[in-house]
Amino acid sequence: MSGHAHWAGIKHKKGVADAKRAGVFTKVARIVTLAAKDGGGNPDMNFRLRIAIDQARAVNMPKDNIDRAIKRGTGELKDAAQIEELIYEAMAPGNIAMLVKTATDNKNRTVSELKAIFNKTNVKMVPAGSFKHLFKQVGVIYVNTQDKNADELELQAIDAGAVDTLFQGELLQIYTEPKELMKVKDALEKDGLQIENASIIFHPLDPIAIDEHTKIDYESLLEKLDELDDVQEIYDNL
């Protein structure tokens, strides 16, 4: 399966590299809060929360911050502003369909900040539901491949229940059905593999290609969006 992934090209995930950015704790805390709000504050019963806590630990978030984020989600923190998850859809130059996942306590602020960037970069926001049919939700697990045999890693992933794999640099991206994500992750960890990150993402069903000039402009757009605290993840059809 090496080099022939059906779901190649995961885009712009919030991972360990974001730890260098000042707003990473804010972003990750909101992931934890939303997970607790959606499925309760017990990570043993809420696999989304387990993944969120793993992400928080990956960026060295203090335990007190994690606990506070969980309590915010379960409503145990009185007078705390409510966080909601919203996905905005947009068309960027080059016919790039975008899904911008946000976590916000102020929808008006989020929309205003997004429109300010979109207006300056010739991006058109479109009605909800315009592009979601172009994507499929899948689980993805990132495994560090340093000092490991690539073929053996792929076999381990397949044995654990993966549906596809893709190597990118020192990371092996392992794809799963969404409902199998935690099961595969647990199996890989029992095999002693180092999990860098795991989440459920939107992957394009029919990826497109863009020219180099469009790519440069698009990368600049992504950097601007990534600077917004409310923006959690960005998916596209590239």
N, C-alpha and C positions, 0 to 999 in steps of 0.2 A: 504493500500500500504506500510505501515511501514515495513522496513526490507526487502523489495522485489523490490528494485529499478532496473530497466533495465540498467541504466547507473551509476552503483555504482563505487566508487573509483576514483574520480577526482584526478589527480596527479600533485603535485608540482606547484601549482599556486602561482603567485606573489601577495601576499596579504598584509594585515596590518602587519603581523609579519616581513616582509622584511624591515619595517621602521627602524629597528635596524641596518641595514647594510648600509655601507657608500655609496654604489653605487645605492641606491634605487631611488634617484631623477633622475639619469641618465636613468635608466630603464623606469621609469614612463613617463618622459619627451618624450622619444622616442615613447611610446605608443600614447601619445597625438599628437605628430608630424605626425605620420603615419595616425592617424584617420583624422586629418585635411587635410593631403595630399590626402587622398582617397575620402573624401566626403565634403570638404569645411570647413571653419572656424566658421560656425554658428551651435552651438550645438542644436538649436531648429529644424534644418533641417537635422542634421547628428547624428543619434542615437549612432553610434560608438564613435563619439567625446564626446557625453554626458557621456557614460560609462567611457571613458578614463579620463575625467575631474573628475568624481566621484572617480576613483581610485587615482588620484593625490591628491585630497582633503583628502582621507582616510589616506594617509601617510603624511599629513600636508605640502604638497608642497605649497610654497608661491604663491599668485595670479600672481605676476610678472613673475615667472618661467613658470606658466601655459600659460600665454598670449604669452610669448616668444616662447614657444614650438609650440603653434598654428600658430604663424606668420612664424615660420620656415617651417611648413608644407604647408602653403598657398603660400610660396615664397615671403612673405613680408620682410623677413630678407635677405638683400643682402649679397652675399659672404658666406652664411652659407652652410656648407657641406650637401649634400643631404642624407637623411636617407632612406634606403630601407629595406623591410621585406623579409627575406629569411628563408625557412624551409629546414633543413638538415635531412636526414634520415639515421639511423644507426641500426646495429644489435649488441646488447650487449650479453655477456655470459648468457646462460639460454634461448636462443631464444627470447630475449626481443626485440621487435620492438620499435624503438624510433623515435619520431618526435621532433626535436629541433628547436623551433621558435626563430629567431634572428632578431634584429633591428640594422643595422650597417651603418656607413658612410665609411667603408673600408672593402670590401668583402674579400680581400686577408688576412687581419689581422684576420678576423673572422674564416676563413677556417683554417689558420695556428694554431690558438689557439685551435680550436676544435680537429684537427688532433693530436696535441701534447698530449692532454688528452686521446684521443681514443687509440693512439699507446701505451700508458702506462697502459691501462686498458683492453686490448684485445677486443676493440670495433671496428667493421668494418663499415666504412661509405659506404653506398650503393647509387646507382644512384637515382635521383629524380623520384618519382612515384612508387618506389618499395613497399612501405608500406602504402601509403595513402588510398588504398582500404580497409585496415584493420580497418579504423576508420570512424566515422560519426560525422559531426559537430552538436553540440547541444548548446543550451543556458543553463547557470547555474547561479543561484542566491543564495548567501549565506545569511541566515537570522539568527540573534542571537536569541537563544531560551531561554535565561536566564529568569527565573521567568514567563515563559509562558506555557500554556497547549499544549502538543505535538499534541494531536488529533485535537484541534481547529486550530493549525497552519497548519496542513496538509489539513484540510477542506478549510481554507482560500486560501491556495496555489492552490488547485484544482479549487475552484470557480474563481480564478483569471486567470485560463487558463493553469496551470502547467500540464505536462504529467506524471511526476513522482517525487518522493521525497526520500530523504535518510538522516537519522540523523547520524551525526558524532560529538561526543562530544557535545559541546554547540551550534553547528551550524546545521541548517537544510539546506540541499542542495536541491534546487528546480530546476527541469529540464524543459526546454521549447523547442519548435521548435525555431530555430534561428530567424526567422522573427517575432516571438511573444515575444522575450525577453524583449524589452522595454515596451511593453504593459503590460506584467505580472508584471514587476518591478514597473511600475507606479501604478498599482492597489494595490500592496502590500504596497507601501509607503502611499497611501491614507488610507489604513486600519491601519496605524500607526506602521507598522513593521519596525524594524531597519535593513536596508540592509548593510551588511558588504562588499560585492563585487558582481559584475555581469560581465559576459563575455561570449563570444562564444568560445567553446573549442572543441578539438578532443577527442572523446571517443571511446574506442575499441569495435568492434562488437563481438569479440570472445575472451574474456580475458583468460589469461593463469595463472598458478600457478608456483611458484619457491620455491626451498628449502631455508632453513634459511641461509646457507652459501652463496648462490648466492645473497640473499636479502641483506646481510651485505655488500658484495662487490658492489652491485648496488647502495646502499644508499651512499657509499663513492664516487662513480662516480657522482651521482647527486650533491653532495656537491661541487665537483670540478667544474662541469659545472655551477653551480649556482653562483660561484665566478666571472665568466666572465661577464663583463658589457654588452656585446653584446647579451647574452642569455636572452630571455624574458620568455619563457615558455617551459616546457618539458612534452611531453605526451608519454605514453607507453601502451602496451597491457596487463598489469597486472590486 
